[in-house]
Amino acid sequence: MRSFEYQRAVSVRDAVAMAGASQGRYLGGGTNLVDLMRQSVEAPHALVDVSGLSATIDETDDGGLLIGAAARNSDVAAHPVVRARYPMLARALLAGASAQIRNMATVGGNILQRTRCAYFYDASGSRCNKREPGAGCDAIDGLNRSHAVLGASDHCVATHPSDMCVALAALDATVHLTGPGGARSVALVDFHRLPGTDPQLETMLRPGELITAVELASGAAAQNSAYRKVRDRSSYAFALVSVAAGLELVDGRIADVRIALGGVAAKPWRAIGAEAVLRGQAPGQELFLMAAEVEMAGAAALSGNAFKIDLAKRTIAAVLGELSGDRA
């Protein structure tokens, strides 16, 4: 690991000024960035510690929730309002990593964590366009069982590793940012980029911008929600496929539905196609599977991950069945 400068910010304005002056990176819990530095994937000249900034979790005037970017994952998962009104988010957080990591990891850092693709981490022996633009992608013809089946490109087939972000995508969360140009907000579903020809560009962050908070709206679909993660082992494993879904039923029909998928793309994948099929319909397994088929119609498998397509369809149907009471 190379030497670097370290500064601790006491306010958002302070953090933005420090990062601009030093061209530094923001440091939350360090559960991803420090790993990347150890593996020589990233080598920032300076770190600006923002872990002491806003960690509050407050209800908004319209019944939503504002979560400070420095809030620990474990605190968000245990918060009574999150558990009662946004159960998919609590479940997603508890499905991620280990208790020790959840106690350190922050909401802002979770949103910004980078792929766990083994080729991305192998800085000394593998080609990776995300790490070194133009180098190539060894995952395409390599060990790609855990890689993307939606939204991938000839330049990158990595997946986004976050469980929390899948729930946030389904909840229509808003990410609040502050940078040299002032404050702005971006919808979580628009915050992460698909790889295209520039997989090194992973988010919509502008230079020097800091995530300050995440905001959730209220709603019946958010309250009647669930998160299911399918993985190779029950602890400390990333999703092969995950589904965050919320369902509102009125007079026996689906009045509102929110679905997002994890483990299948370079960003949390909002299942817009499936949602369109479901709205206004009477719930049932045949309908759920039809919606899942529509959503996965554009999926493209690599040599080792074709199983993900059918697994995603069955998981979507299973979670919707759980929420509607219509299990297969």
C-alpha positions as CSV (number, residue, x, y, z in Angstrom):
1,M,0.0,0.0,0.0
2,R,1.3,3.4,-0.9
3,S,1.5,6.3,1.6
4,F,-1.3,8.8,1.7
5,E,-2.5,11.8,3.5
6,Y,-5.4,11.5,6.0
7,Q,-7.7,14.3,7.1
8,R,-10.9,14.1,9.2
9,A,-13.8,16.3,8.2
10,V,-16.1,18.0,10.8
11,S,-18.8,19.2,8.3
12,V,-19.9,18.6,4.8
13,R,-18.5,21.9,3.7
14,D,-15.2,21.0,5.4
15,A,-15.1,17.6,3.6
16,V,-15.8,19.0,0.2
17,A,-13.1,21.7,0.6
18,M,-10.5,19.1,1.9
19,A,-11.2,16.7,-1.0
20,G,-10.9,19.5,-3.5
21,A,-7.7,20.8,-2.1
22,S,-6.0,17.4,-1.9
23,Q,-7.8,15.6,-4.8
24,G,-8.7,13.1,-2.1
25,R,-11.2,10.3,-1.7
26,Y,-13.9,10.2,0.9
27,L,-13.6,7.5,3.6
28,G,-16.6,6.1,5.5
29,G,-16.3,2.8,7.2
30,G,-13.5,1.7,4.9
31,T,-14.9,-1.8,4.4
32,N,-14.4,-1.6,0.6
33,L,-12.0,1.3,-0.1
34,V,-9.3,0.0,2.2
35,D,-9.5,-3.5,0.6
36,L,-9.1,-1.9,-2.8
37,M,-6.0,0.0,-1.6
38,R,-4.5,-3.2,-0.1
39,Q,-5.0,-4.9,-3.4
40,S,-3.4,-2.0,-5.3
41,V,-6.6,-1.5,-7.3
42,E,-6.9,2.0,-5.9
43,A,-4.1,4.3,-4.7
44,P,-5.6,7.7,-3.6
45,H,-3.1,10.3,-2.6
46,A,-5.3,11.5,0.2
47,L,-8.3,10.3,2.3
48,V,-10.9,12.6,3.8
49,D,-12.7,10.8,6.7
50,V,-16.4,11.6,6.6
51,S,-17.5,8.9,9.1
52,G,-18.2,11.5,11.7
53,L,-20.7,13.4,9.7
54,S,-24.5,13.0,9.7
55,A,-25.6,9.5,10.9
56,T,-29.1,10.5,11.9
57,I,-32.2,8.7,10.8
58,D,-35.2,11.1,10.8
59,E,-38.8,11.0,9.7
60,T,-39.7,13.6,7.1
61,D,-42.8,15.8,7.1
62,D,-44.4,13.7,4.4
63,G,-44.0,10.5,6.3
64,G,-40.8,9.3,4.6
65,L,-37.3,8.8,6.0
66,L,-34.1,10.7,5.7
67,I,-31.0,8.6,6.4
68,G,-27.6,10.3,6.9
69,A,-24.9,8.9,4.7
70,A,-22.7,8.1,7.7
71,A,-25.3,6.0,9.3
72,R,-24.0,2.5,9.9
73,N,-25.7,-0.4,8.1
74,S,-26.4,-2.2,11.4
75,D,-28.1,0.9,12.8
76,V,-30.3,1.3,9.8
77,A,-31.3,-2.3,9.8
78,A,-32.3,-2.2,13.5
79,H,-34.2,1.1,13.3
80,P,-37.8,0.6,14.3
81,V,-39.2,2.8,11.5
82,V,-37.1,0.9,8.9
83,R,-38.2,-2.4,10.2
84,A,-41.9,-1.4,10.3
85,R,-42.3,0.6,7.1
86,Y,-39.4,-0.6,4.9
87,P,-38.9,-4.3,5.8
88,M,-37.2,-5.0,2.5
89,L,-34.4,-2.6,3.4
90,A,-33.9,-4.1,6.9
91,R,-33.8,-7.6,5.4
92,A,-31.4,-6.6,2.6
93,L,-29.0,-5.0,5.1
94,L,-29.0,-8.0,7.3
95,A,-28.3,-10.3,4.3
96,G,-25.1,-8.4,3.5
97,A,-21.6,-9.2,4.7
98,S,-21.1,-10.0,8.4
99,A,-22.2,-8.4,11.6
100,Q,-18.8,-6.9,12.1
101,I,-18.7,-5.3,8.7
102,R,-22.3,-4.0,9.1
103,N,-21.2,-2.3,12.3
104,M,-18.5,-0.4,10.3
105,A,-20.0,0.1,6.8
106,T,-21.9,3.3,6.1
107,V,-24.9,4.0,3.9
108,G,-22.9,6.3,1.6
109,G,-20.0,3.8,1.3
110,N,-22.4,0.9,0.6
111,I,-23.9,2.8,-2.3
112,L,-20.4,3.5,-3.7
113,Q,-18.9,0.0,-3.2
114,R,-17.3,-1.4,-6.3
115,T,-17.7,-4.8,-7.9
116,R,-16.3,-8.0,-6.3
117,C,-15.3,-9.4,-9.7
118,A,-12.1,-11.5,-9.1
119,Y,-10.6,-10.2,-12.3
120,F,-11.1,-6.6,-11.2
121,Y,-9.3,-7.3,-7.9
122,D,-6.4,-9.1,-9.6
123,A,-4.4,-6.0,-10.5
124,S,-1.2,-8.0,-11.2
125,G,-2.5,-10.7,-13.5
126,S,-5.9,-10.0,-15.1
127,R,-7.2,-7.8,-17.8
128,C,-10.0,-5.5,-16.6
129,N,-11.5,-2.5,-18.5
130,K,-13.1,-1.2,-15.3
131,R,-9.7,-1.1,-13.6
132,E,-7.6,-0.2,-16.7
133,P,-9.7,1.2,-19.6
134,G,-8.9,-0.5,-22.9
135,A,-7.2,-3.5,-21.3
136,G,-9.9,-6.0,-22.1
137,C,-12.2,-8.2,-19.9
138,D,-11.0,-11.6,-18.9
139,A,-14.3,-12.4,-17.3
140,I,-16.1,-12.7,-20.6
141,D,-14.3,-15.9,-21.5
142,G,-13.2,-16.8,-18.0
143,L,-14.9,-17.9,-14.8
144,N,-18.1,-15.9,-15.0
145,R,-20.6,-17.9,-13.0
146,S,-21.4,-14.8,-10.8
147,H,-21.4,-12.3,-13.6
148,A,-24.1,-10.2,-15.3
149,V,-27.0,-11.4,-17.5
150,L,-28.7,-8.0,-17.9
151,G,-27.2,-4.7,-19.1
152,A,-23.7,-6.1,-19.7
153,S,-21.5,-5.1,-22.7
154,D,-18.5,-6.4,-24.6
155,H,-16.4,-4.3,-22.3
156,C,-17.6,-5.5,-18.9
157,V,-19.8,-8.2,-17.4
158,A,-19.3,-7.4,-13.7
159,T,-22.2,-7.2,-11.2
160,H,-22.9,-4.6,-8.5
161,P,-22.4,-6.3,-5.1
162,S,-24.8,-4.3,-2.8
163,D,-27.8,-5.8,-1.2
164,M,-28.9,-2.5,0.3
165,C,-29.0,-0.8,-3.1
166,V,-31.3,-3.3,-4.5
167,A,-33.9,-2.4,-1.8
168,L,-33.2,1.3,-2.3
169,A,-33.9,0.9,-6.1
170,A,-37.2,-0.8,-5.4
171,L,-38.1,1.9,-2.9
172,D,-37.5,4.8,-5.3
173,A,-34.9,6.2,-3.0
174,T,-33.3,9.6,-3.7
175,V,-29.5,10.2,-3.1
176,H,-28.6,13.7,-1.8
177,L,-25.2,15.0,-2.9
178,T,-23.1,18.0,-2.1
179,G,-20.0,19.1,-4.1
180,P,-18.1,22.1,-5.3
181,G,-21.1,23.1,-7.5
182,G,-23.6,22.9,-4.6
183,A,-26.3,20.5,-3.6
184,R,-28.3,18.3,-5.8
185,S,-30.3,15.0,-5.8
186,V,-30.3,11.9,-8.0
187,A,-32.8,9.0,-8.0
188,L,-31.0,5.8,-6.9
189,V,-32.2,4.0,-10.0
190,D,-30.3,6.6,-12.1
191,F,-27.2,6.9,-9.8
192,H,-25.3,3.8,-11.0
193,R,-24.3,3.4,-14.7
194,L,-24.4,0.4,-16.9
195,P,-20.9,-0.4,-18.4
196,G,-21.4,0.4,-22.1
197,T,-18.0,1.3,-23.6
198,D,-16.8,3.0,-20.4
199,P,-17.1,0.6,-17.5
200,Q,-14.7,2.6,-15.4
201,L,-17.5,5.2,-15.0
202,E,-19.7,3.6,-12.4
203,T,-21.9,6.4,-11.0
204,M,-23.3,9.8,-11.8
205,L,-21.1,11.4,-9.2
206,R,-19.3,14.6,-10.3
207,P,-15.7,15.4,-9.2
208,G,-15.6,16.1,-5.5
209,E,-19.2,15.3,-4.7
210,L,-20.1,13.7,-1.4
211,I,-23.2,11.6,-0.6
212,T,-24.9,13.3,2.3
213,A,-28.1,11.4,2.8
214,V,-30.6,8.9,1.3
215,E,-34.3,9.7,1.3
216,L,-37.2,7.3,1.2
217,A,-40.8,8.0,0.4
218,S,-43.6,6.3,2.3
219,G,-46.2,4.0,0.8
220,A,-48.2,0.8,1.2
221,A,-45.9,-1.1,-1.2
222,A,-42.9,-0.2,0.8
223,Q,-44.5,-1.5,4.0
224,N,-45.7,-4.8,2.4
225,S,-42.2,-5.7,1.1
226,A,-39.6,-8.4,1.3
227,Y,-36.0,-9.2,0.2
228,R,-34.7,-12.6,-0.8
229,K,-31.1,-13.4,-1.6
230,V,-30.0,-16.6,-3.3
231,R,-26.4,-17.4,-2.7
232,D,-24.0,-20.3,-2.5
233,R,-23.8,-20.3,1.3
234,S,-25.9,-18.8,4.0
235,S,-23.3,-16.4,5.4
236,Y,-20.9,-13.8,3.9
237,A,-21.6,-14.5,0.3
238,F,-22.7,-12.2,-2.5
239,A,-25.9,-12.7,-4.3
240,L,-26.2,-15.0,-7.4
241,V,-29.7,-13.4,-7.7
242,S,-31.6,-11.3,-5.2
243,V,-35.1,-9.8,-5.4
244,A,-36.5,-6.8,-3.5
245,A,-40.2,-6.4,-4.0
246,G,-43.1,-4.4,-2.5
247,L,-46.8,-5.0,-3.3
248,E,-50.0,-3.0,-2.6
249,L,-53.3,-4.9,-3.1
250,V,-56.6,-3.0,-3.3
251,D,-59.9,-4.9,-3.8
252,G,-58.0,-8.0,-4.8
253,R,-55.9,-6.4,-7.5
254,I,-52.3,-5.1,-7.6
255,A,-52.6,-1.3,-7.2
256,D,-48.8,-0.8,-6.9
257,V,-45.7,-3.0,-7.2
258,R,-42.0,-2.3,-6.9
259,I,-39.4,-4.9,-8.0
260,A,-35.6,-4.7,-8.2
261,L,-33.0,-7.4,-8.9
262,G,-29.5,-7.8,-7.6
263,G,-26.6,-10.1,-8.7
264,V,-27.7,-9.8,-12.4
265,A,-26.3,-6.5,-13.6
266,A,-23.7,-3.8,-13.0
267,K,-26.3,-1.8,-11.1
268,P,-29.4,-2.6,-9.1
269,W,-31.8,-3.6,-11.8
270,R,-35.3,-2.1,-11.5
271,A,-37.8,-4.5,-13.1
272,I,-39.9,-2.0,-15.0
273,G,-41.2,-4.5,-17.5
274,A,-42.4,-6.9,-14.8
275,E,-44.1,-4.1,-12.9
276,A,-46.0,-3.0,-16.0
277,V,-47.4,-6.5,-16.5
278,L,-48.5,-6.8,-12.9
279,R,-50.2,-3.4,-12.2
280,G,-54.0,-3.7,-12.1
281,Q,-54.1,-7.5,-12.3
282,A,-55.3,-10.1,-9.8
283,P,-52.3,-11.7,-8.2
284,G,-51.4,-15.3,-9.0
285,Q,-48.4,-17.5,-9.8
286,E,-49.2,-17.7,-13.5
287,L,-49.2,-13.9,-13.7
288,F,-46.0,-13.6,-11.6
289,L,-44.1,-16.0,-13.9
290,M,-45.4,-14.1,-16.9
291,A,-44.1,-10.9,-15.5
292,A,-40.7,-12.5,-14.7
293,E,-40.5,-13.8,-18.3
294,V,-41.1,-10.3,-19.7
295,E,-38.4,-8.9,-17.4
296,M,-35.8,-11.5,-18.3
297,A,-36.5,-11.6,-22.0
298,G,-33.5,-9.4,-22.7
299,A,-31.1,-11.5,-20.6
300,A,-27.9,-12.8,-22.2
301,A,-25.9,-15.6,-20.6
302,L,-22.2,-16.2,-20.5
303,S,-20.6,-19.6,-20.6
304,G,-21.1,-20.2,-16.8
305,N,-24.1,-18.3,-15.7
306,A,-27.2,-19.3,-17.8
307,F,-28.7,-20.7,-14.6
308,K,-29.2,-17.1,-13.3
309,I,-31.9,-16.4,-15.8
310,D,-34.3,-19.1,-14.7
311,L,-33.3,-18.5,-11.1
312,A,-34.2,-14.9,-11.3
313,K,-37.6,-15.7,-12.8
314,R,-38.4,-18.3,-10.1
315,T,-37.2,-15.9,-7.3
316,I,-39.3,-13.0,-8.6
317,A,-42.4,-15.3,-8.6
318,A,-41.6,-16.7,-5.1
319,V,-41.2,-13.2,-3.5
320,L,-44.4,-11.9,-5.1
321,G,-46.2,-15.0,-3.9
322,E,-44.9,-14.4,-0.4
323,L,-46.2,-10.8,-0.4
324,S,-49.6,-11.7,-2.0
325,G,-50.2,-14.9,0.0
326,D,-50.4,-16.8,-3.3
327,R,-47.5,-19.2,-3.0
328,A,-46.9,-21.9,-5.6
